[in-house]
Amino acid sequence: MNNRADKRTAARVVALVFILSLIIGALFALTSCKPTVPKEEILASIEAGQKTGNKLSECIAQYGVNVSKHKLSSAESIYKQYYYKTLPAASELAHSAMLIFAEKYIDTVDLSNKTAVTDAILNSYVEAIGDPYSNYFTKEQYKEYVGSLSGDENKVGIGVMIEANYQNVTLKVTSVLPGSSAEAAGVKKGDYIIGVDGKYIEDEGIDGLYSLISGDIGTEVKIHVRRGGEELVLTAIRIEISDVTVVYEMMENKLAYIQVIQFKETTTEQFRKAVDDAIADGAVGIVFDMRDNPGGLLDSVVAMIDYIVPDGKRIASYTIAKNPPTIYTSKDGHSVDLPITVLCNGGTASAGELFTAAMRDYGKDGTLDVRIIGENTYKKGVMQSPIEMYDGTAIKLTVAFYNPPCDINYDGVGVIPDVEVPTPETDEVDTQLERAITELLSLIEQKSTSQE
């Protein structure tokens, strides 16, 4: 009889606990979950116009989206503190961002997923600001971005350098490594990768498509490229590749050719070795090829310029927000006393332009014997810095203008070559390189004559 009573008591306790858990769960749901506003209401709210408010998070919330106000406030604070220009009013930016959100994301994002909605709105916010060099990175994208700049590990790929433009959603091939499977497959500099194995960039996005290029070593991958108005499908083999960013070759007449593909953490040592090898091999002059170099790390290009010029020379400067100016001066105790020509074109951007501009300035002030050959450069004289947020995501934004030794910024102007030579229409004859060699031989002769 006692056992039956105990069983009934236990059953009542279990039932009571179950009921209480349901009540607590319901209360938690009511207090912690924001009901999702229907898509139509959000669109109607956007169409109605700007919302009032001095903070981005307040304005965005008024459109009815399920968004993290804390995350938006953090992003707005980053831009207010570091962005190199004054931002428009919060209400104006919020409305512009919501228009972009409605156009690009509202049909594909789960409106009940606060994280996904916040990511989409931050992408929209960054685009609304109008800085073509700014990006919002998710945690995974930021890890890939940081890894891409280090260049200290071998990777699986096909052997191409790619410039990713998140605003235009394009992947441009800026260089094809000699002897790579990409070269064997027929991929060319200037191609746009638009698909991988039948999957296209408009569906996969830049990072999604880029990741598809990697895979198991030895496997085939079909690369869809746009060349002119034509789409080509090229088959390459995935291989293990070292992150080569500097290519050295000794040409005829003891002229060294050094191509810098991009500026990464490992580029400085590769560059120093190339210069050292050229001098050890008896070079009498150097051609530095900066064509289609999309830029990269400021510290890398500064160290490389430092390796060429004598100590005590101004290399570059910039100012972020209200901080004192940062001025880089050569100090490594190494210099190169050889005539130099630098090749540049419309794809020479950012740090590539800084190198070109610095060489130009040292040629003008008599520090070096230099001549710049090619076409006007990309016209990017601003620098970006990634700012990591509290949750591992990040925003890369433009923080300052940076200036070459002459202290005259070239943003929107570019670096004009001393000798203008248009980009060759075919790959059969590199007329720009031929002219760089001719000018270099002339500088060598002038130097020799002046020393007699």
N, C-alpha and C positions, 0 to 999 in steps of 0.2 A: 504493500500500500504506500509506503514511503517512496519506493522507487517510482510509482506512477505519478505521485505528486511532484517529485523532482523533475520528471520528464516534462510534465505540464508547465512547470515553472521555467524550465530551460527553453521550452518552445515559445513561451510568452516573451522571454528576454530576447531570443533571436528575432522574433517578429518585430519587437519594439526597436531593436537596433537597426533592422532593415528599413523600417518606416522613417526613423530619424535620419538615416543616411540619405534616403530619397529627399527628405525635406531640406537637409543641409546642401545636397547637390543642387537642388532647384534654386535655393537662395544664392548659392555661389554663382550659378549661371546667370541669374538676374543681375547680380552686382558686378560681375566681371566681364560679361560679353555684351558688346554693343551690337544692337540689331543692325543688319545690313540694309542700307538705303537702296531701293531699286535703282538700276542703271538709268531708267528714264528720268527719275527725280534728280539724279546727279547731273545728267545732261541738261535738264531744264534749268537747274541752278546755275550751271556754267553759262548757258545762253542768256540768263538774266543779267549777267555782267559782273563787275568787280564787287568784292565784298569789302566792308570797312574793317580797319584794324591796322595796328602798327607792327604787328609781328606776323611772320609768314605762317606759323603754326595756327594762329587764331583765324587767319583768312582762309587757309586751306580747309580747316575743320568746318567752316560754314557752308562748304559745298556738299557736305553730307558723307564724305568718304571716311572709311574706317582706317585711320592713319595714326602713326605714332607722333604725337606732338613733341615729345622729348627729342626724337630723332631729327625732326624738322628744325627745331630750335638749335640743335647742335650744328646742323649744316649751315643755317643762316649765320650763326656766330663765327664759323670758320670763314665764310665769305666776307663778313664785315671786318674781320680782323686782318685777313691776309690778301684779299683780292686787290689787284693793282688799280682798279677803277672804283668810282662811287657807284653803288647799286641803285637801281630805280626803287620806287616806293614798294613796300612789302605787298600791298594790295595789287599793284600792277603786275609784279612778278608772279604772285599767286595765281592771278587770272590767266596769264600767259602760260604758266605751267599746266593749269587745268585744261586749257585748250589743247595743248600737246598731249596730255594724258588721255583726253577724249578721243583724239585722232589715232594715237598709236597703241594705247594699252587697255582701254576700258573693255574691249571685246575679248581680250585674251587673259586678263588678270582675274583671279578669284576675288571678288569684292569683299568677301568675308575674311580673307587672309590678310591680316594687318601688315605682316612683314612684306608680302608680295606687293601690296598696294603702296606701302611706303617706299619700297625700292623703285617702283614705277614712277611715283611722283617725284622722287629725288632725281631720277634720270631726266624727267620732264623739266624740273626746276633748273638743273644745270644747263640744259639746252635753252631754256627761256632766257637765261642771263646773256647768251649770245657770244660766249667765249669759245671759239672753235677748238681750243686746246684743253678744255676742261672735260673731266670724266668723273662719273660716280662709279665706284667699284663695289660689288658685293664682296663678302669676305673671301670667297674662292677666287674671284677675279683679281682681287688685290694681291693675293699670294702669288698668282701667276704673273702679275705685272712686276712685282718685286723680283721674282725669279728670273724674269726675262732680262732684267737690267744687270744681274750679277754675272751671268755668262761663265760661271765657274764649274759647270758640270756638263758632261756629255749628254746629249739628248737623242731621242729617236725622231727622225724627220726625213726630209728629202734633200736638204741642202740649199735652202733659200732664206734670204733676209726679207722680212715682210714689214711694211708700214701699215699699221692699223689706224683707220680714221673712224672713230666711233660716231661722229656727227653725220658723216656721209655714208656710214656703214659699208666701208670698202676695205679690202686687203690687197695692197699693191706690192708686187715683187720689186724690191729695190736692188737686189743683187742675187746672182746665182753663183754659188761656190764652185770654183773649178774642180772638175773631176767628180762632181756629185751626181746622184741619180736624177736630180731635177734637170741638170744640164743634159744628161743622156736622153731624158724624156722629151727635151725640146722646150722646156720652160724658159722664158726670156725675161730679162730685166724690163720692167714697164708693164708686164702682164698684170691683170687683175684676177685674183682667185675668187671665183663666184660660187664654186661648189666643190664638194668632195664626195666621191662615191655616190653620186646622184642626189645628194642633199645640198640645198642651196642656202646662201647666206641670208636671204630674206626670211627664211623659216628658222634657221639655226642660230642666227646672230653671229657677230664677229668671233666671240670667244668659243662658242659652240662649234663653229666651222673650223676654227684654228686647231682645236683639240682633236678633230677628226683626222687631221694629217698624221698625227702620231698613232702608233700601234705596235704590233710585234715586228721585230727586226726580220727582214727578208720577205715580208708580205707586200703584195701589190696595193697601190692606192691610185684611184683615178682622180686626177686634178682637172676640174673644169675651169678654164681661164677665158677671160674676154680680152681679145687682142684686136684693137680697132673696133669694128662693128661685128666681129665674128666670135662665136663661142667655139673653143677647141677643147677636146677631152684628151688629156695626155696621161699615160700610165707610167708611174715611177715606182721604185722599190724603196721601202722604208729601210733606212740604214742608221747606224749610230754615228752621230756627227759631233765633233768638237765645235765649240762656239768660236769660230775663226772670224775676227773682225778686222784683221790687218793682213794684207797680202803683199809680199815683197818679191821683186824680180830684178835681176841685173840685166839691163838691155845692152845694146851695142854702144860702143864708145865710152864704156865705163859709166853709163848713166843708170842710176837706180830709179826704179819705179816702186812707189809705196802707195797702195790703195787703202784708205780707211773707210770701212763699210758702215760702221756705227760706233758710237762712243758708249762703251759699257765699263763695268768695273775692271774687267780683265784686259781691256783695250790698251791701257797705258803700258803694261809690261810687254804686250805684243808689239806695240809701236816702238818702244825703246829697243827691243831686240832687232826689229827690222832696220832701224837706223844704225845700230851697232854693227849688224851684219853688212850693211851697205858700205860703211866706212872700212870695215875689215877687208871687204872684197875690193877695195881701192876705188870706190865711187868718186867721181870728180864733180858730180851734180846730182840733184834729186828732184824727181817729179812726184809731188804729192797729189793723189787723185781723190778729191772730195765730191765727185759727181754722184748725185742721187744718195748722198749721205743724209738721212733724216734727222741726225742729231743724237741726243742722249744725255749723258751725265756731264754736268758742268765741271766737276772735279777732274774728270778724265781728260777733257780737252785742255784745261788749264795746265795739268801736269805735262801733257804732251808739248804744248807750246813752250813751257818752262825748259823742257829738254833741248829745245832748239836754240833759244836766245840766251845771251849772257845774263848774269845775275843783275838784279836791280832794275829790270825793265817792267813797266806796267803791262799786265796781261789783260785784265778785265775788271769790271766793277759793276755793282748793282746795289739797290736800296730796297728793302722790304718794309712796308708800312712806315712806322715812325722810328725804325731802328737806324743807327749810324750806317753810313755806306760801308759795304764790304769791298775791299780792294785787294786784288791778287797781284803779287809781284814775283818775278822770277827769282829763285833762290837755291836751286838744286846743285849749283856748281858745274853744270854741264851745258855745253853749247855746240852748235854745228856751224863750222866755217866753210860752207859749200854754197854755191849758187843754187837757187830753188825756183821751180815753177809750180804753181798750184792750179789744178784743173777744177772748174766749178760749172754748174749749170742750174736750171730752174728747180732741180730736185735737191740741191745743196741747201740744207735748212738748219736753223737753230745752232747747235754747237758746231756743225759743219761750216756754217757761215761765220761763226766767231773765229774759227781757225783761219779761214780764208781772209777775213778782215784784218786779223792780227798780222798775218804774213804781209798783207798789203801795206799796213801801217809801218811795219819794220823796214819794208823796202823803201818807203818814202822818206823815213828819217835816217836812212843810211846804216841801220843796224845790220841788215842782211841784204844780199843781192837777190831780189825776188821779182817775179813777174806773174801776174794772174791771167789765166787763159780760159776762155769759154764763154758762158752766157751769164746774164744777171741771175742772182741767186733767188731763193724762195721768198725772202723779205720777212723773216721771222726773227725779231730781235727782242723777244720776251721769253722769260723763263717760267717754268712750272715747278710746283712742288706738291707731292702727295701729302695730305694730312689724314692720319688715321683717326677714326672715330672710336668711341668707347666700346663698340661691339665688334671691332675687327674690320668693319667696312671702311672705306676711305673716299676722299674727294681729292682729285688732282685739279689744281686751279692755277691760273697765271698769277704770279705774285710780284713780278717786277720786270722792268726793262733791264737788259744787261748791255754794257757798253764795251767796245773793243779798246785797244790802247789809246786811240786818238780821242776817245770819250764821246764820239758822235754815234748815236744809236741809228741803226739801219732798218728798224721795223717799218714795214710798208714801203721801203725803198730798195732794200737788197744791197748786195755788194757788186758793184759794177767792175767787170774785169778790165785789166789794162789792154788786153788784146781780145776783141770779140770774135768768137768763132762759133757758128751755129752748130747745134747737135746734128751729127750725120744722119741722113735719111735711111741709110742701111747699115748693117753691121760689118760690111765687107772691108771698109777702110775707116779707121778712127782718125778723122781729120783733126779733131781737137787734140788728141795725143800727139799726132805728127807735128802740129804747130807748137805744142808745149816743148817738144824735143828741140825743135829749131830755135825757139827762144832761149832754151836752156844752154844750148851750144853757144849762142851769141853772148849770154851772160858770162859763161866760162871764158870765152875769148877776151871779153872786156876786162875781166878780173885778172887774167894772165897778163894782159897788156899793161894794166895799171901797176902791176907789181914789178915790172921790168925796169 
